[in-house]
Amino acid sequence: MREGFDLRLVHGVGLTIAWGLLIDFAIMCVRYFRTLKYYKLAHTLLFILINFTSVPLIIVIVIYEQKPIFHFFKHMSLAKQVHTVLGLTTLFLL
């Protein structure tokens, strides 16, 4: 891996864009653009993009950390525990 290249940053930025920005556009497609012909297609494609972005970014960070997640779970801070639970729940629900 290159010096200074951090997969955690890619994970954080990628998922922030997907779940913080793209999901808003997907919801707005249905809420405000119902008069347009392809609003359902735009909504569907945005959610597919979000899902196909989320799964690899979650898997990559789990592999990158190379720690058994649940073995070290009790030693994590509360914020990391919550983040881990929400991230893995999202992965399994997708």
C-alpha positions in Angstrom: 0.0 0.0 0.0 1.2 3.5 -0.8 2.7 5.7 1.9 0.1 8.1 3.2 -2.9 6.3 1.6 -5.5 5.5 4.2 -8.4 3.2 3.4 -10.2 4.4 6.5 -10.4 7.9 4.9 -11.7 6.4 1.6 -14.3 4.4 3.7 -15.4 7.5 5.6 -15.6 9.9 2.7 -17.2 7.3 0.4 -19.9 6.3 2.9 -20.5 9.9 3.9 -21.2 10.9 0.3 -23.4 7.8 -0.3 -25.5 8.0 2.9 -25.2 11.8 3.5 -25.7 13.1 0.0 -26.9 10.6 -2.5 -29.6 9.2 -0.3 -31.1 12.7 -0.1 -31.2 13.0 -3.9 -32.8 9.6 -4.1 -35.5 10.6 -1.7 -36.0 14.0 -3.4 -36.6 12.2 -6.7 -39.7 10.6 -5.3 -40.8 13.6 -3.2 -40.4 16.5 -5.7 -40.0 15.1 -9.2 -43.1 12.9 -9.5 -44.2 14.9 -12.6 -41.1 13.8 -14.5 -41.3 10.7 -16.6 -38.3 8.8 -15.2 -38.4 9.8 -11.5 -38.7 6.2 -10.4 -35.7 5.1 -12.6 -33.6 7.9 -11.1 -34.6 6.9 -7.6 -33.8 3.3 -8.2 -30.5 4.0 -9.9 -29.4 6.2 -7.0 -30.2 3.5 -4.4 -28.4 0.9 -6.5 -25.4 3.2 -6.6 -25.6 3.7 -2.8 -25.7 -0.1 -2.2 -22.9 -0.9 -4.7 -20.8 1.8 -3.0 -21.6 0.7 0.5 -20.9 -3.0 0.4 -17.3 -2.8 -1.0 -16.4 0.1 1.3 -17.6 -1.8 4.4 -15.9 -5.1 3.3 -12.6 -3.3 2.5 -12.5 -1.6 5.9 -13.2 -4.9 7.7 -10.4 -6.6 5.8 -8.1 -3.6 6.2 -8.4 -3.6 10.0 -7.4 -7.4 10.0 -8.7 -7.8 13.6 -11.4 -10.2 14.7 -14.2 -7.6 15.2 -16.0 -9.3 18.0 -12.9 -10.3 19.9 -11.8 -6.7 20.4 -15.4 -5.3 20.6 -15.4 -5.0 24.4 -12.1 -3.0 24.3 -13.5 -0.4 21.8 -14.8 2.9 22.8 -18.6 3.3 22.8 -18.5 5.4 19.6 -16.6 2.6 17.8 -18.9 0.0 19.1 -22.0 1.9 17.9 -20.3 2.5 14.5 -19.4 -1.2 14.1 -22.9 -2.4 15.0 -24.6 0.1 12.6 -22.1 -0.6 9.8 -22.4 -4.4 10.0 -26.2 -4.1 10.4 -26.3 -2.0 7.2 -24.1 -4.5 5.4 -26.3 -7.4 6.3 -29.5 -5.6 5.5 -28.3 -4.6 2.0 
